[in-house]
């Protein structure tokens, strides 16, 4: 009788716990399936030519929406000030200075032309060189014309003629105002000649200077800059800091981080999207599954009480 009573007691305990345990299993399985359905199936399932509901899973189906949300988050969180702080941080500047120093040290014997071709490509370098030469020639031409060489040369010519004629018989015959009257025509002729031919005169000279300069090794240029108390790395850093400070806003617009983030997510395979989301939310999704088991167990207990 005692043994039979114990059996009934054990059965009673099993029956009592069966409700909460079954509830826990149902809650666990339900949430597990729900989490899996976030990703699976990865692609639409067709039956008799019709797409089954809930296929593909919620996240594969909403990949485009997920991409837009990620792009919006990136563009909202990463501001102009954030870009400036990242690029102008002491760590970033220290690494950039180190990289510049190492890179310049590697190319002390390399001609400037070779560096230019390496950075821009041969075709772009040739085009850029021609444009720069033309611009420099134009600037120098304007400065030469602004110097008033016609008037300077005319005055020097009159002074030289006056000195030559001073004390001579011809000099006594020619009055000073007669020589001064020649200055204006001389000036006008020189100015007219320069205005028409200055580019023709300067272009070969500028090209020659450029060709000589681009054949110089980088080390020679660096040495000249240092002699002039111009540290190349310091100059590069100042240019970098100024560019970042002034162009941070346009840099964000140019990078278009929102579009970059969207395209990156849209370019992912569905399996990669699943891996990405799980790597971020694995702990949280696992907690949801376990919570389903806990809720099912509690509901089972409540059924015993009511």
Phi and psi in degrees as a GROMACS rama.xvg file:
@    title "Ramachandran Plot"
@    xaxis  label "Phi"
@    yaxis  label "Psi"
@TYPE xy
-64.8363  -40.0187  UNK-2
-66.6929  -41.0207  UNK-3
-66.0834  -36.7877  UNK-4
-65.0598  -38.9599  UNK-5
-64.3338  -38.1929  UNK-6
-63.0133  -44.358  UNK-7
-63.1152  -35.8069  UNK-8
-65.5264  -44.1846  UNK-9
-63.3534  -42.049  UNK-10
-62.8745  -36.8253  UNK-11
-64.0389  -41.4836  UNK-12
-64.2279  -42.8706  UNK-13
-61.4861  -45.9847  UNK-14
-63.2267  -37.2897  UNK-15
-66.3592  -44.0603  UNK-16
-81.3272  -17.3778  UNK-17
-60.8426  -38.9638  UNK-18
-61.0925  -55.0895  UNK-19
-60.921  -39.0179  UNK-20
-65.9007  -45.1647  UNK-21
-62.3223  -39.617  UNK-22
-61.4529  -40.9324  UNK-23
-64.2123  -43.2813  UNK-24
-63.5383  -43.1634  UNK-25
-64.0974  -44.0464  UNK-26
-62.2397  -42.7504  UNK-27
-63.2608  -49.8216  UNK-28
-64.4288  -39.7642  UNK-29
-62.0844  -48.7474  UNK-30
-68.2661  -35.0472  UNK-31
-62.1543  -45.5678  UNK-32
-64.476  -39.4188  UNK-33
-63.0986  -41.7775  UNK-34
-65.3672  -42.7997  UNK-35
-63.1479  -34.356  UNK-36
-72.2107  -12.2465  UNK-37
-61.876  -32.3371  UNK-38
-114.133  -31.5586  UNK-39
-110.754  146.599  UNK-40
-71.8461  156.278  UNK-41
-73.7679  -24.6081  UNK-42
-132.909  160.592  UNK-43
-58.3109  141.74  UNK-44
-107.023  123.911  UNK-45
-104.117  138.05  UNK-46
-137.143  119.22  UNK-47
54.6255  38.9695  UNK-48
80.0831  2.83782  UNK-49
-119.228  145.925  UNK-50
-81.5093  127.796  UNK-51
-68.4359  144.811  UNK-52
-64.5885  154.752  UNK-53
64.1795  20.9137  UNK-54
-127.08  132.892  UNK-55
-70.4112  -176.795  UNK-56
-62.4266  169.971  UNK-57
-61.0923  -46.5348  UNK-58
-71.541  -46.3666  UNK-59
-58.8147  -38.415  UNK-60
-67.0534  -32.9267  UNK-61
-103.279  28.0682  UNK-62
-58.7434  -42.0227  UNK-63
-63.4531  -41.4961  UNK-64
-66.4866  -38.4192  UNK-65
-63.5594  -40.0236  UNK-66
-64.0327  -43.0658  UNK-67
-63.8131  -41.2276  UNK-68
-64.5812  -41.3786  UNK-69
-65.052  -42.4176  UNK-70
-62.4655  -41.5043  UNK-71
-64.3682  -40.2359  UNK-72
-64.8767  -43.9866  UNK-73
-62.7696  -46.2222  UNK-74
-67.2761  -28.8789  UNK-75
-79.762  -41.2625  UNK-76
-78.2774  -32.676  UNK-77
-96.2329  100.809  UNK-78
-96.78  174.805  UNK-79
-58.5699  -41.464  UNK-80
-67.1016  -35.7432  UNK-81
-62.8198  -44.132  UNK-82
-60.3985  -45.2723  UNK-83
-62.0682  -44.4103  UNK-84
-65.0119  -39.3264  UNK-85
-66.6829  -45.9987  UNK-86
-76.2322  -23.3374  UNK-87
-107.596  13.1801  UNK-88
-66.6708  154.958  UNK-89
-60.2739  -36.7004  UNK-90
-64.5783  -44.7034  UNK-91
-64.1049  -43.0749  UNK-92
-68.0992  -37.7729  UNK-93
-63.6388  -43.8132  UNK-94
-66.9222  -39.4111  UNK-95
-65.3708  -43.0603  UNK-96
-60.4514  -42.7167  UNK-97
-62.9175  -43.8049  UNK-98
-64.6165  -41.7963  UNK-99
-62.3551  -44.6491  UNK-100
-61.1676  -44.9286  UNK-101
-65.0089  -42.2006  UNK-102
-67.1756  -42.3923  UNK-103
-64.6909  -37.6805  UNK-104
-64.045  -28.3916  UNK-105
-73.5074  -22.4112  UNK-106
-119.69  27.6894  UNK-107
-63.3666  -28.7249  UNK-108
-96.9909  -0.696575  UNK-109
-84.3737  130.982  UNK-110
-62.9934  150.875  UNK-111
-59.6813  -36.784  UNK-112
-61.4074  -42.3082  UNK-113
-64.4053  -38.5926  UNK-114
-63.1991  -44.1367  UNK-115
-61.5557  -42.3769  UNK-116
-66.2323  -38.7699  UNK-117
-64.6311  -38.9915  UNK-118
-78.2609  -38.0526  UNK-119
-111.959  -12.986  UNK-120
88.9515  149.155  UNK-121
-61.965  -45.9084  UNK-122
-63.7893  -46.0025  UNK-123
-65.9097  -36.5345  UNK-124
-63.5954  -44.7844  UNK-125
-61.3087  -44.4697  UNK-126
-63.5759  -45.9814  UNK-127
-63.118  -39.8134  UNK-128
-62.0721  -44.9235  UNK-129
-62.1814  -41.5772  UNK-130
-65.1482  -44.1279  UNK-131
-64.531  -40.9184  UNK-132
-61.2678  -44.0765  UNK-133
-63.6781  -42.7524  UNK-134
-64.9944  -43.0724  UNK-135
-64.352  -42.4426  UNK-136
-60.9429  -41.8779  UNK-137
-63.7702  -43.5231  UNK-138
-64.0402  -46.7114  UNK-139
-63.9221  -39.1583  UNK-140
-59.9933  -44.9644  UNK-141
-61.9131  -41.4296  UNK-142
-66.2993  -40.4679  UNK-143
-62.8359  -43.9294  UNK-144
-65.7073  -34.5534  UNK-145
-71.2234  -17.1066  UNK-146
-71.3659  -16.8876  UNK-147
68.1539  46.1176  UNK-148
-61.5875  -32.9199  UNK-149
-58.1641  -47.4425  UNK-150
-66.7155  -41.9051  UNK-151
-61.7417  -47.7877  UNK-152
-65.8497  -41.3433  UNK-153
-60.5807  -43.8693  UNK-154
-64.4299  -40.6728  UNK-155
-65.3942  -38.1054  UNK-156
-63.4752  -45.4161  UNK-157
-62.9224  -41.3077  UNK-158
-62.5148  -43.1953  UNK-159
-65.0405  -41.9705  UNK-160
-65.2404  -42.0938  UNK-161
-61.0838  -41.4958  UNK-162
-65.558  -39.6617  UNK-163
-65.7146  -38.1334  UNK-164
-86.5891  -10.7264  UNK-165
-60.2247  122.266  UNK-166
85.9759  -8.3181  UNK-167
-86.0895  165.733  UNK-168
-62.1986  -43.3875  UNK-169
-64.9456  -35.0274  UNK-170
-65.5994  -32.9587  UNK-171
-71.2235  -27.0608  UNK-172
-80.6963  -30.1014  UNK-173
-96.0581  123.43  UNK-174
-78.9765  158.731  UNK-175
-61.936  -36.9772  UNK-176
-69.8314  -22.4019  UNK-177
-68.4367  -41.4939  UNK-178
-67.8981  -41.5071  UNK-179
-60.2014  -32.5569  UNK-180
-66.221  -21.6944  UNK-181
-79.349  -18.1061  UNK-182
-63.3211  -42.7896  UNK-183
-61.2723  -50.5577  UNK-184
-60.0065  -39.191  UNK-185
-62.3215  -45.5385  UNK-186
-59.0538  -47.2812  UNK-187
-62.2422  -41.6783  UNK-188
-65.6773  -41.9103  UNK-189
-66.7345  -44.894  UNK-190
-61.5549  -41.3101  UNK-191
-65.0306  -40.4944  UNK-192
-64.888  -46.6129  UNK-193
-64.0636  -41.0091  UNK-194
-59.9335  -33.7893  UNK-195
-87.1064  -33.9375  UNK-196
-116.938  3.68421  UNK-197
-59.8267  -41.5836  UNK-198
-63.844  -41.4157  UNK-199
-63.2495  -37.7415  UNK-200
-71.9029  -39.8213  UNK-201
-85.7772  -31.2129  UNK-202
-55.1123  -50.2851  UNK-203
-60.9223  -36.5841  UNK-204
-67.2642  -43.3332  UNK-205
-65.0152  -39.2435  UNK-206
-65.0467  -40.2816  UNK-207
-63.9084  -44.0499  UNK-208
-62.7492  -41.7605  UNK-209
-63.073  -46.3243  UNK-210
-62.0609  -37.8874  UNK-211
-67.2943  -39.6821  UNK-212
-68.6757  -41.9984  UNK-213
-72.9383  -12.9502  UNK-214
-89.5704  -9.55697  UNK-215
-71.7734  141.026  UNK-216
-69.9934  154.379  UNK-217
-57.1884  -36.7535  UNK-218
-59.2435  -38.8827  UNK-219
-64.7098  -42.0014  UNK-220
-65.1673  -42.3066  UNK-221
-62.7286  -39.9429  UNK-222
-64.527  -40.8371  UNK-223
-63.4271  -40.728  UNK-224
-64.6673  -40.3064  UNK-225
-68.5051  -35.4368  UNK-226
-62.0999  -34.3803  UNK-227
-85.5643  13.8508  UNK-228
57.6496  40.7541  UNK-229
-120.999  99.9125  UNK-230
-75.2476  116.996  UNK-231
-56.2291  -44.1709  UNK-232
-65.7663  -40.2112  UNK-233
-62.7062  -40.2356  UNK-234
-63.7204  -43.8312  UNK-235
-62.0156  -40.9466  UNK-236
-65.8852  -40.2225  UNK-237
-64.8301  -41.288  UNK-238
-63.0222  -41.3231  UNK-239
-62.3026  -48.1287  UNK-240
-63.0157  -40.1785  UNK-241
-66.5501  -41.5449  UNK-242
-63.0576  -45.7702  UNK-243
-63.9937  -43.664  UNK-244
-63.6342  -38.4729  UNK-245
-88.8901  -26.8566  UNK-246
-112.815  14.2085  UNK-247
-59.8562  -42.8088  UNK-248
-65.4076  -46.7776  UNK-249
-68.3981  -27.0728  UNK-250
-65.6918  -42.0335  UNK-251
-62.1161  -43.774  UNK-252
-63.8033  -40.0398  UNK-253
-67.275  -42.7096  UNK-254
-67.5476  -32.3221  UNK-255
48.9523  60.942  UNK-256
-59.4609  -32.3358  UNK-257
-60.8907  -47.9276  UNK-258
-67.2405  -36.1795  UNK-259
-62.0841  -46.6788  UNK-260
-63.2941  -42.7288  UNK-261
-60.3042  -48.5759  UNK-262
-64.3587  -36.3535  UNK-263
-63.6528  -43.8239  UNK-264
-70.892  -39.0707  UNK-265
-66.5441  -27.6628  UNK-266
-79.2119  -14.2085  UNK-267
-71.7246  144.333  UNK-268
-69.6054  154.16  UNK-269
-59.0192  -36.5875  UNK-270
-63.2594  -36.9103  UNK-271
-69.7744  -35.6142  UNK-272
-62.1036  -44.22  UNK-273
-60.8375  -44.9383  UNK-274
-62.3421  -41.0036  UNK-275
-62.8435  -49.4695  UNK-276
-65.1083  -42.2572  UNK-277
-64.863  -35.4101  UNK-278
-65.2949  -28.0964  UNK-279
-87.2607  -39.9576  UNK-280
-119.259  18.8026  UNK-281
-58.9662  -44.7545  UNK-282
-65.1811  -43.1188  UNK-283
-67.2535  -42.0794  UNK-284
-67.6727  -35.9124  UNK-285
-63.1688  -38.4095  UNK-286
-64.9052  -35.3918  UNK-287
-63.1192  -43.6148  UNK-288
-62.6618  -46.1764  UNK-289
-65.8831  -34.7163  UNK-290
-64.5396  -34.3804  UNK-291
-61.706  -40.6646  UNK-292
-64.4546  -42.0627  UNK-293
-64.7637  -44.3846  UNK-294
-63.5073  -41.9533  UNK-295
-61.1994  -39.9188  UNK-296
-65.4444  -42.9175  UNK-297
-65.1516  -41.1801  UNK-298
-62.7535  -39.9316  UNK-299
-59.9924  -41.5801  UNK-300
-64.0089  -40.7034  UNK-301
-63.5536  -34.7455  UNK-302
-63.589  -30.6281  UNK-303
-70.9897  -32.8898  UNK-304
-81.8583  -32.4666  UNK-305
